[in-house]
């Protein structure tokens, strides 16, 4: 196991800033968890991005497409493509309200949400099981602190 400052860039140069090392490690962990998530969600025939939409809408039905795009940190156009696919599969419905579309799970979407979310949460929990509950809570607080510093509107 390497210590801070011992991760090498090659050519004998070493990274010494804990922030850079932390960021690189965070990226590596994210990629591993993302791969495990994609593999797990394949069983329900959905992608990680589609799961993210279902989880957000299922947790806050009636949200607008813009609110969804903002919470996913993507453009409204990217959300439209995801919503089109989920709507074609009968999982999401859009209800026009003035100039905004409000999003709701269909009965099929709600069933998929109830079937997929608990086991997927268990997969994520397993990925973090090397940390105690206290360490997981501390990690969350630290990441939330960085998130808020980067975006004061972050939750």
JOLINUR-V493207 format. One record per residue. N is the residue number from 1. RES is the residue in three letters. PSI is psi in whole degrees, -180 to 180 (* if undefined). Layout:
n->N res->RES psi->PSI
n->N res->RES psi->PSI
This chain:
n->1 res->UNK psi->131
n->2 res->UNK psi->152
n->3 res->UNK psi->166
n->4 res->UNK psi->133
n->5 res->UNK psi->-12
n->6 res->UNK psi->-11
n->7 res->UNK psi->129
n->8 res->UNK psi->146
n->9 res->UNK psi->-10
n->10 res->UNK psi->162
n->11 res->UNK psi->18
n->12 res->UNK psi->-7
n->13 res->UNK psi->145
n->14 res->UNK psi->142
n->15 res->UNK psi->135
n->16 res->UNK psi->-13
n->17 res->UNK psi->119
n->18 res->UNK psi->-33
n->19 res->UNK psi->-43
n->20 res->UNK psi->-44
n->21 res->UNK psi->-42
n->22 res->UNK psi->-42
n->23 res->UNK psi->-45
n->24 res->UNK psi->-41
n->25 res->UNK psi->-40
n->26 res->UNK psi->-42
n->27 res->UNK psi->-44
n->28 res->UNK psi->-46
n->29 res->UNK psi->-44
n->30 res->UNK psi->-47
n->31 res->UNK psi->-40
n->32 res->UNK psi->-44
n->33 res->UNK psi->-37
n->34 res->UNK psi->-43
n->35 res->UNK psi->-45
n->36 res->UNK psi->-38
n->37 res->UNK psi->-47
n->38 res->UNK psi->-43
n->39 res->UNK psi->-44
n->40 res->UNK psi->-44
n->41 res->UNK psi->-20
n->42 res->UNK psi->-32
n->43 res->UNK psi->-24
n->44 res->UNK psi->2
n->45 res->UNK psi->27
n->46 res->UNK psi->155
n->47 res->UNK psi->170
n->48 res->UNK psi->-42
n->49 res->UNK psi->-42
n->50 res->UNK psi->-40
n->51 res->UNK psi->-43
n->52 res->UNK psi->-43
n->53 res->UNK psi->-48
n->54 res->UNK psi->-42
n->55 res->UNK psi->-43
n->56 res->UNK psi->-48
n->57 res->UNK psi->-42
n->58 res->UNK psi->-29
n->59 res->UNK psi->-16
n->60 res->UNK psi->64
n->61 res->UNK psi->143
n->62 res->UNK psi->-4
n->63 res->UNK psi->156
n->64 res->UNK psi->164
n->65 res->UNK psi->-38
n->66 res->UNK psi->-41
n->67 res->UNK psi->-40
n->68 res->UNK psi->-47
n->69 res->UNK psi->-44
n->70 res->UNK psi->-42
n->71 res->UNK psi->-27
n->72 res->UNK psi->-6
n->73 res->UNK psi->40
n->74 res->UNK psi->172
n->75 res->UNK psi->161
n->76 res->UNK psi->-33
n->77 res->UNK psi->-42
n->78 res->UNK psi->-40
n->79 res->UNK psi->-39
n->80 res->UNK psi->-43
n->81 res->UNK psi->-44
n->82 res->UNK psi->-44
n->83 res->UNK psi->-38
n->84 res->UNK psi->-46
n->85 res->UNK psi->-44
n->86 res->UNK psi->-35
n->87 res->UNK psi->-41
n->88 res->UNK psi->-33
n->89 res->UNK psi->-1
n->90 res->UNK psi->29
n->91 res->UNK psi->-26
n->92 res->UNK psi->146
n->93 res->UNK psi->146
n->94 res->UNK psi->133
n->95 res->UNK psi->119
n->96 res->UNK psi->129
n->97 res->UNK psi->100
n->98 res->UNK psi->-126
n->99 res->UNK psi->-1
n->100 res->UNK psi->150
n->101 res->UNK psi->126
n->102 res->UNK psi->143
n->103 res->UNK psi->138
n->104 res->UNK psi->150
n->105 res->UNK psi->142
n->106 res->UNK psi->178
n->107 res->UNK psi->-43
n->108 res->UNK psi->-39
n->109 res->UNK psi->-39
n->110 res->UNK psi->-40
n->111 res->UNK psi->-45
n->112 res->UNK psi->-42
n->113 res->UNK psi->-48
n->114 res->UNK psi->-31
n->115 res->UNK psi->-39
n->116 res->UNK psi->-36
n->117 res->UNK psi->-52
n->118 res->UNK psi->-47
n->119 res->UNK psi->-32
n->120 res->UNK psi->-38
n->121 res->UNK psi->-37
n->122 res->UNK psi->-38
n->123 res->UNK psi->-45
n->124 res->UNK psi->-44
n->125 res->UNK psi->-40
n->126 res->UNK psi->-38
n->127 res->UNK psi->-31
n->128 res->UNK psi->5
n->129 res->UNK psi->-14
n->130 res->UNK psi->-22
n->131 res->UNK psi->145
n->132 res->UNK psi->167
n->133 res->UNK psi->-39
n->134 res->UNK psi->-41
n->135 res->UNK psi->-39
n->136 res->UNK psi->-42
n->137 res->UNK psi->-41
n->138 res->UNK psi->-42
n->139 res->UNK psi->-46
n->140 res->UNK psi->-47
n->141 res->UNK psi->-42
n->142 res->UNK psi->-44
n->143 res->UNK psi->-38
n->144 res->UNK psi->-38
n->145 res->UNK psi->-45
n->146 res->UNK psi->-44
n->147 res->UNK psi->-47
n->148 res->UNK psi->-35
n->149 res->UNK psi->-33
n->150 res->UNK psi->-29
n->151 res->UNK psi->100
n->152 res->UNK psi->-19
n->153 res->UNK psi->-4
n->154 res->UNK psi->148
n->155 res->UNK psi->*
